[in-house]
């Protein structure tokens, strides 16, 4: 068999394999994330945290989790992996988006990138905002309980 014929056969074979993977759905990124998957992934990172409820962004790439102790959990999809974080009191700045039902969140932790998080409804955005406000209220309660004078 000549080298030219071998190259053509290999090229056709590679093209057929690529086509089969593409048309079978193997090359598509799945966007079938749900609340249960968010709970499982967050629980894998923080097994001792009790989750009360989950609110996902419209695109399904980020989830905010209300935790039993008043903290807020955060789970974000990065490619095929997840980044799970606890949003501790005082570790983020939040403001509403003007034209969409969402929030602009800036994390003070340099390892976690903030951004705009758009939800399905304004009620969901407001609920997440309240979770974050409750988290920040915990910081002031801890300060008040420390016995230090607020007027100092």
Buried (B, 14 or more C-beta within 10 A) or exposed (E): EEEEEEEEEEEEEEEEEEEEEEEEEEEEEEEEBEBEBBBEBBBEBBEEBEBEEBBBBBEBBBBBBBBEEBBBBBBBBEEEEBBBBBBBBBBBEBEEBEEBBBBBBEBEEEEBEBEEBBBEEEEBBBBBBEBBEBBBEBEEEEEEEEEEEEEE
